[in-house]
C-alpha cells in the first residue's frame, strides 16, 4: 500500500496549525506544507484548491481584512472574493488540509482524521473492505397477525 499524502496550507505561527501538523505527521502521512505568509497562493491556485466548494467555507471571518473589505455586510461574487484572498491571505481560513480528492478547512480533528483515514489521536488506521454479500438487506419475514383470545 502506498503511503498516504496530504497538503497543509497555513499561515502564522499558531498552535492550532502546529497541532494539526503533528496529528497528521504522527500518523505517518507524508505531508507537504505551504506557509502562505512565505509563499502566498495566487488566484489560479486558490480556484484550484477551492474547486466547486462553497467559497464561504474558506473565508476567515475573524480577519481584520474581513471587515476592512466590508465582507461582513455584503459578500461579493466568488471571483472577487478569490481576488481579495490573493491580495490578503489572512482572509483565508486556516488550516486547510487537502488529500488527493478531499479538502478540510479548520481544525476539526475528527474530520481531518476521517478524511485521511487516521485515528483522531494520529495513529494510522486500516480500511477494511466488506464483501458485497455482507451488505445485502436481509429478507423480511412475512408478518402474521396475532390471533385474538376471547
Buried (B, 14 or more C-beta within 10 A) or exposed (E): EEEBEBBBBBBEEEEEBEEBBEBBBEBEBEBEBBBBEEEBBEBEBBBEBBEEEEBEEBBBEEBEBBEEBEBEEEBBEEEEBBEBBBEBBBBBBBBBBBBEEEBBBBBBBEBBBBBBBBBBEBEBEEEEEEEEEEEEEEEEEEEEEEEEEE
